Amino acid sequence: MDVFIGVAWPYASGPRHLGHLAGVYLPADVAARYHRLAGDRVLMVSGSDQHGTPITVAAERAGLSPGALADREHERTAATFARVGVSFDHYTRTATPRHHQVVQRLFGRLHERGLVEEATAPAAWCPREGRSLPDRYVEGDCPACGTPGARGDQCDACGRTLDPDELRRPRCRRCGAPAELRRLRQLFLRLDLLQPQVERYLDGHQGGWRPFVGREARGWLRAGLRPRAITRDLDWGVPVPLPGWRDRRLYVWFDAVIGYLSASVEWAALRGDPDAWRRWWQGEAARHRYFIGKDNVWFHTVWWPAILLGAGPWDAAAGRGLRPPDDVVASHHLTLAGGRMSASRGHGLGIDESLDRVGVDPLRHALCALTPETADTELEWSRVEELTASGLLGAVAGPAHRVATLLWRRFGGRPDPAAWTAARAERATAAEALEAAGAAIAAAELRRALQVVHGLGRAVNRRLAAAEPWRLPDPEAHRELTRLLPLLDAVGVAAWPLVPDTAGRVRALLGRPPTPTGWRLDPTPPAVPGPSAPPLRRPDAPSPGSSR
């Protein structure tokens, strides 16, 4: 199967926090690693969202041009994702010629089909500064929950997507003056005309989504889709490819989601096969999976499908449209001190800071255990330390180290051939666990997958405690240790998408290549190649409970 994995595009306005990693980028990476091992052809893309008011606001604060700030933060973000092991096939940015071309082409298709029209709409205006206030330049009280400080594009408190004219008591974010509403001309996407197609799309897809995702999408349809502005009076972004619109840019809400397509096109061009992207976007055997935070549900279940369905075929040769999302995997928030983490509000723990503190796999392991799949989840460093000791070390790395050490010291690392042949029950148990872990990852249930891995390791620990092979005569000890090897083989495969470095070390202890070749057990017996290295790699940093 051709599996496309689209991962939410982070704003290039500053460092990413642990909420982003736990809810979006880690689940996507785990899924991609699993699908590759399962034999699927995977294309996982994302990139830095360099347009829109989040960038211009941050650039003004930093005293930089939007382009300079966005490029700087793009490099930092890409380095962070690489450091934590997010295995993108292509990570790009929106301020590239290729992205602009693809966005303008989709815009042109929608315009040709009568789905883009000019109209006027109320826009926030600062009379003190004599300038319009697009989105994040205006703040006020949320019309849904009443929270002060809601921005002109979204309320952080309740997650509702907003337009500036919906705010109560709007004011200029720059100078604090009360904002006025003035009518400005913009271009609108006729979502109202696309509602029947979106409804049919949801009928065929939402059954496999998390319940809250489908409910939110249906809620927008029940309220009735209405035309939505896709331009803003900014000078930073994708130019509008129509005469008379030089003072406007296509808004970030329109251009950012198209990044999934432009990144795929760019990836194909960079590898010297310009049409390679088509197998994922136009092929019948493709499956599209999107990993996002719950604030982005509307954009991926209504907005992006509407754009794709409205645009129709990419070209005459294809004869078919571009594939809309099949799965939309949205997570809740990882909270800190009872509040949701927010990059724009400066509330949260940075990914790099956290990696310095505990290391890559301890962080990945803890976030897999705490991933906010069904509800907001509170992060506490004491819990991270506990999970590392009892889970990553106690149930993943430790059991393999104990068995490998005993097998090496007493038997030169070689298994008992007869015991390996007789370990049919253990191989069956290992195969069942591997199947269960794969099913959990395929369903984006990282907690359940990790529980399966822990269950294998703890089964080994129980067997060791019960048999005490270090006290047994050689033949019995050799037999008992050998029969544990299938369970450890399964740990090395099942844990690899979750904690690849630790799983690779488990596999290396057993003489296997660190990276599995497939989502399956090796039929040949392992052999411990030498004295066992420490079972868990930790950074030279204070423990999570320290004051740092």
ZAMARGU-4260 file (C-alpha; in steps of 0.2 Angstrom, whole numbers, plus 5000, padded with zeros to 4 digits):
<rodrens>
0) 5000/5000/5000 | 5005/5018/4997 | 5004/5027/5013 | 5005/5046/5013 | 5007/5054/5031
5) 5004/5072/5032 | 5010/5080/5048 | 5004/5097/5054 | 5015/5112/5048 | 5022/5121/5063
10) 5023/5140/5062 | 5041/5146/5059 | 5039/5159/5074 | 5049/5151/5088 | 5054/5134/5096
15) 5041/5120/5097 | 5035/5113/5113 | 5032/5096/5120 | 5014/5097/5117 | 5018/5098/5098
20) 5029/5082/5100 | 5017/5072/5110 | 5001/5076/5100 | 5007/5077/5082 | 5025/5073/5078
25) 5029/5058/5088 | 5013/5049/5084 | 5016/5053/5065 | 5034/5046/5066 | 5029/5030/5075
30) 5016/5027/5062 | 5028/5030/5048 | 5041/5018/5055 | 5028/5005/5058 | 5021/5006/5040
35) 5038/5005/5033 | 5042/4989/5042 | 5025/4982/5037 | 5030/4984/5019 | 5020/4999/5014
40) 5028/5013/5003 | 5028/5028/5014 | 5029/5047/5010 | 5029/5057/5026 | 5030/5076/5023
45) 5028/5092/5033 | 5037/5109/5034 | 5038/5126/5042 | 5023/5137/5039 | 5032/5153/5036
50) 5017/5164/5031 | 5003/5173/5040 | 5002/5185/5055 | 5011/5173/5068 | 5027/5176/5058
55) 5025/5195/5055 | 5020/5198/5073 | 5036/5187/5079 | 5047/5196/5067 | 5042/5213/5073
60) 5046/5208/5091 | 5063/5201/5085 | 5067/5216/5074 | 5069/5206/5059 | 5060/5204/5042
65) 5047/5190/5041 | 5058/5181/5029 | 5074/5182/5040 | 5065/5176/5055 | 5055/5162/5046
70) 5071/5155/5038 | 5080/5155/5055 | 5066/5147/5064 | 5064/5134/5050 | 5082/5128/5052
75) 5080/5127/5071 | 5064/5117/5070 | 5071/5105/5057 | 5086/5102/5068 | 5075/5099/5083
80) 5064/5086/5073 | 5080/5077/5067 | 5087/5077/5084 | 5072/5068/5092 | 5071/5056/5077
85) 5056/5061/5067 | 5059/5052/5051 | 5052/5064/5038 | 5054/5059/5020 | 5054/5078/5016
90) 5053/5093/5028 | 5052/5109/5018 | 5044/5126/5020 | 5031/5137/5013 | 5042/5151/5007
95) 5048/5141/4992 | 5045/5144/4973 | 5038/5127/4972 | 5025/5129/4985 | 5020/5146/4978
100) 5017/5138/4961 | 5007/5124/4968 | 4996/5135/4979 | 4993/5147/4964 | 4989/5132/4953
105) 4976/5126/4965 | 4969/5143/4967 | 4967/5145/4948 | 4958/5128/4947 | 4945/5134/4960
110) 4944/5151/4952 | 4941/5144/4935 | 4927/5133/4942 | 4918/5148/4950 | 4922/5144/4968
115) 4932/5160/4971 | 4923/5177/4971 | 4926/5195/4976 | 4916/5202/4991 | 4918/5214/5005
120) 4919/5209/5023 | 4921/5218/5040 | 4939/5219/5045 | 4947/5226/5061 | 4955/5243/5059
125) 4966/5253/5071 | 4961/5271/5070 | 4976/5276/5081 | 4989/5268/5069 | 4979/5270/5053
130) 4981/5252/5048 | 4971/5236/5046 | 4973/5223/5059 | 4973/5205/5051 | 4970/5191/5063
135) 4984/5191/5076 | 4985/5210/5076 | 4969/5211/5085 | 4963/5203/5102 | 4947/5203/5111
140) 4935/5193/5121 | 4930/5176/5113 | 4912/5176/5107 | 4911/5157/5112 | 4918/5156/5129
145) 4921/5174/5134 | 4939/5172/5138 | 4949/5189/5136 | 4964/5189/5125 | 4957/5178/5111
150) 4966/5182/5095 | 4958/5187/5078 | 4961/5169/5071 | 4958/5158/5086 | 4954/5157/5105
155) 4967/5147/5114 | 4955/5144/5129 | 4942/5134/5119 | 4950/5131/5103 | 4937/5139/5092
160) 4942/5146/5075 | 4938/5164/5073 | 4937/5179/5062 | 4942/5196/5068 | 4925/5203/5067
165) 4918/5190/5079 | 4928/5196/5094 | 4920/5206/5107 | 4928/5222/5113 | 4942/5221/5099
170) 4958/5231/5102 | 4974/5233/5093 | 4987/5221/5099 | 5001/5233/5095 | 4995/5249/5103
175) 4980/5243/5114 | 4968/5256/5106 | 4950/5250/5103 | 4948/5243/5085 | 4935/5248/5073
180) 4927/5237/5059 | 4928/5243/5041 | 4923/5234/5025 | 4938/5228/5014 | 4937/5219/4998
185) 4944/5201/4999 | 4943/5185/4989 | 4932/5171/4996 | 4931/5153/4994 | 4913/5147/4991
190) 4912/5134/5005 | 4893/5135/5004 | 4893/5128/4986 | 4905/5114/4992 | 4895/5108/5007
195) 4886/5094/4998 | 4903/5087/4992 | 4910/5089/5010 | 4895/5080/5017 | 4897/5065/5005
200) 4915/5065/5009 | 4912/5064/5028 | 4899/5050/5026 | 4912/5039/5018 | 4927/5043/5030
205) 4923/5049/5047 | 4918/5031/5054 | 4936/5027/5058 | 4940/5043/5066 | 4941/5047/5084
210) 4923/5052/5090 | 4927/5070/5094 | 4935/5073/5077 | 4919/5067/5068 | 4908/5077/5080
215) 4917/5093/5077 | 4917/5091/5058 | 4898/5088/5058 | 4895/5103/5069 | 4902/5114/5056
220) 4891/5107/5043 | 4876/5108/5054 | 4879/5126/5056 | 4881/5128/5038 | 4897/5132/5028
225) 4898/5150/5022 | 4910/5159/5010 | 4927/5162/5019 | 4940/5175/5015 | 4956/5167/5008
230) 4966/5184/5006 | 4973/5197/5018 | 4980/5214/5016 | 4998/5209/5020 | 5014/5210/5010
235) 5020/5193/5016 | 5014/5177/5008 | 5009/5169/4992 | 5004/5183/4979 | 4987/5182/4972
240) 4988/5177/4954 | 4975/5189/4947 | 4976/5207/4941 | 4972/5221/4953 | 4977/5211/4969
245) 4995/5216/4971 | 4991/5223/4988 | 4984/5206/4995 | 4991/5189/4998 | 4983/5172/4999
250) 4980/5169/5017 | 4990/5156/5027 | 4974/5146/5030 | 4973/5143/5012 | 4991/5141/5007
255) 4997/5131/5022 | 4986/5115/5020 | 4992/5115/5002 | 5009/5112/5008 | 5005/5094/5010
260) 5004/5093/4991 | 5018/5105/4987 | 5030/5096/4998 | 5026/5080/4989 | 5029/5088/4972
265) 5045/5095/4978 | 5051/5079/4985 | 5048/5070/4969 | 5057/5084/4959 | 5072/5083/4971
270) 5074/5064/4969 | 5074/5066/4950 | 5057/5058/4947 | 5045/5073/4945 | 5029/5062/4943
275) 5033/5051/4958 | 5021/5060/4970 | 5006/5055/4959 | 5006/5037/4966 | 5001/5044/4983
280) 4990/5058/4977 | 4981/5050/4962 | 4984/5031/4964 | 4969/5020/4969 | 4979/5010/4981
285) 4984/5025/4992 | 4979/5029/5010 | 4981/5047/5017 | 4984/5049/5036 | 4985/5066/5044
290) 4992/5069/5061 | 4987/5085/5069 | 4982/5094/5086 | 4964/5096/5090 | 4964/5114/5086
295) 4967/5110/5068 | 4952/5098/5066 | 4942/5110/5055 | 4956/5113/5043 | 4959/5095/5039
300) 4941/5088/5040 | 4931/5102/5031 | 4943/5115/5024 | 4956/5105/5015 | 4944/5092/5008
305) 4934/5106/5002 | 4949/5113/4992 | 4954/5096/4985 | 4936/5092/4980 | 4933/5109/4973
310) 4949/5109/4963 | 4944/5093/4953 | 4957/5084/4943 | 4975/5091/4944 | 4977/5089/4925
315) 4968/5082/4910 | 4980/5067/4909 | 4976/5061/4927 | 4957/5061/4924 | 4954/5060/4943
320) 4955/5072/4958 | 4968/5073/4971 | 4965/5061/4986 | 4957/5069/5002 | 4962/5063/5019
325) 4957/5045/5024 | 4962/5046/5042 | 4963/5062/5052 | 4972/5058/5069 | 4969/5072/5080
330) 4976/5073/5098 | 4971/5083/5113 | 4983/5094/5123 | 4998/5090/5134 | 4996/5102/5148
335) 5008/5109/5160 | 5003/5116/5177 | 4985/5114/5172 | 4986/5124/5157 | 4988/5120/5138
340) 5005/5123/5131 | 5006/5137/5119 | 5021/5143/5108 | 5013/5160/5105 | 5009/5163/5123
345) 5026/5157/5129 | 5019/5143/5140 | 5027/5126/5138 | 5043/5116/5139 | 5054/5116/5123
350) 5058/5100/5114 | 5077/5104/5114 | 5077/5109/5133 | 5068/5092/5137 | 5080/5082/5126
355) 5094/5090/5136 | 5086/5085/5152 | 5082/5067/5149 | 5088/5061/5132 | 5079/5055/5116
360) 5072/5038/5120 | 5067/5042/5138 | 5057/5057/5131 | 5049/5047/5117 | 5045/5033/5129
365) 5036/5045/5142 | 5027/5054/5129 | 5021/5038/5121 | 5014/5033/5138 | 5006/5050/5141
370) 5000/5054/5123 | 4984/5064/5124 | 4974/5052/5113 | 4957/5053/5122 | 4959/5068/5134
375) 4971/5082/5139 | 4985/5075/5149 | 4996/5083/5162 | 5015/5082/5161 | 5025/5080/5177
380) 5044/5077/5177 | 5042/5065/5191 | 5031/5054/5180 | 5044/5055/5166 | 5057/5048/5178
385) 5046/5035/5185 | 5041/5029/5167 | 5060/5028/5162 | 5064/5017/5177 | 5049/5006/5177
390) 5045/5005/5158 | 5060/5010/5147 | 5073/5002/5158 | 5063/4989/5168 | 5052/4982/5154
395) 5061/4987/5137 | 5080/4988/5139 | 5083/4979/5156 | 5076/4961/5152 | 5086/4959/5136
400) 5102/4965/5145 | 5099/4952/5159 | 5096/4938/5148 | 5111/4942/5136 | 5123/4945/5150
405) 5118/4927/5157 | 5119/4919/5141 | 5136/4927/5137 | 5144/4923/5153 | 5139/4905/5155
410) 5137/4899/5136 | 5147/4911/5126 | 5131/4919/5119 | 5125/4904/5110 | 5107/4898/5112
415) 5103/4880/5115 | 5097/4873/5097 | 5085/4860/5104 | 5077/4873/5116 | 5075/4886/5102
420) 5066/4872/5092 | 5055/4868/5106 | 5051/4886/5110 | 5035/4885/5100 | 5024/4893/5113
425) 5035/4907/5116 | 5036/4911/5097 | 5017/4910/5096 | 5016/4922/5111 | 5029/4934/5103
430) 5020/4934/5086 | 5003/4937/5094 | 5011/4952/5104 | 5019/4959/5088 | 5002/4958/5079
435) 4994/4967/5093 | 5007/4981/5094 | 5006/4983/5075 | 4987/4984/5076 | 4988/4997/5090
440) 5000/5008/5080 | 4990/5007/5065 | 4975/5013/5075 | 4986/5027/5082 | 4985/5020/5099
445) 5002/5023/5106 | 4998/5019/5124 | 4991/5002/5119 | 5006/4998/5109 | 5018/5003/5123
450) 5008/4992/5135 | 5010/4977/5123 | 5029/4980/5123 | 5030/4982/5142 | 5020/4966/5143
455) 5033/4956/5134 | 5047/4963/5144 | 5038/4960/5161 | 5034/4942/5155 | 5053/4939/5153
460) 5056/4947/5170 | 5043/4935/5178 | 5051/4920/5170 | 5068/4925/5176 | 5062/4928/5194
465) 5052/4911/5194 | 5066/4900/5186 | 5081/4909/5193 | 5093/4902/5179 | 5108/4909/5188
470) 5105/4896/5201 | 5101/4881/5189 | 5113/4868/5182 | 5120/4873/5165 | 5108/4862/5154
475) 5092/4869/5163 | 5099/4887/5163 | 5103/4886/5145 | 5086/4879/5140 | 5077/4893/5150
480) 5087/4907/5144 | 5085/4901/5126 | 5066/4900/5127 | 5065/4918/5132 | 5074/4924/5116
485) 5058/4924/5105 | 5050/4936/5117 | 5065/4948/5117 | 5065/4947/5098 | 5048/4953/5098
490) 5052/4967/5110 | 5066/4973/5098 | 5054/4974/5083 | 5038/4981/5092 | 5047/4994/5102
495) 5057/5000/5087 | 5044/5013/5081 | 5042/5020/5098 | 5060/5020/5105 | 5071/5016/5090
500) 5088/5019/5099 | 5084/5008/5114 | 5075/4994/5103 | 5091/4994/5092 | 5102/4991/5107
505) 5090/4977/5112 | 5092/4969/5095 | 5111/4972/5095 | 5112/4963/5112 | 5105/4948/5103
510) 5116/4949/5088 | 5102/4957/5076 | 5105/4972/5065 | 5099/4987/5075 | 5085/4991/5062
515) 5072/4978/5059 | 5070/4972/5041 | 5051/4970/5043 | 5037/4969/5055 | 5040/4950/5059
520) 5051/4939/5069 | 5067/4932/5063 | 5065/4913/5061 | 5084/4910/5064 | 5090/4910/5082
525) 5099/4925/5089 | 5117/4924/5097 | 5124/4936/5109 | 5140/4943/5100 | 5149/4949/5116
530) 5148/4957/5133 | 5133/4967/5135 | 5134/4986/5134 | 5123/4997/5146 | 5105/4994/5142
535) 5100/5012/5141 | 5108/5027/5134 | 5106/5043/5145 | 5113/5060/5142 | 5126/5068/5153
540) 5112/5079/5161 | 5104/5081/5178 | 5090/5069/5182 | 5072/5075/5178 | 5069/5078/5197
545) 5084/5091/5198 | 5082/5110/5198 | 5088/5112/5180
</rodrens>
